[in-house]
Amino acid sequence: MMNTRVEDFLPALRASLEKLKRLGFAEETAELERIVNSAWSSSSEMLGEIGLGLLRLESRIGSQWPDTIREEFAKYMREVRKVWPTISLR
């Protein structure tokens, strides 16, 4: 069994979602916010769902990403990819 250390990025992700909401992306962030605040049976399942949620959020926001926040989300995706290496932002 592989033992991969993933940083606890959930508090930072929640803060980033709040920033996006303040910038007018409340509707776009709702699904990922629900995912982040859900209970999961395993951390692997949670990370996979967060990764998919990040991809859907990227699709919804498109080219409107503020650069600094875009980099924050790229960091979260790097953590997800430690467990789910085939998931990645564009």
Secondary structure, DSSP 8 states (H G I E B T S, - for coil): ---------HHHHHHHHHHHHHTT-HHHHHHHHHHHTS--S-HHHHHHHHHHHHHHHHHHHGGG--HHHHHHHHHHHHHHHTT-TT----
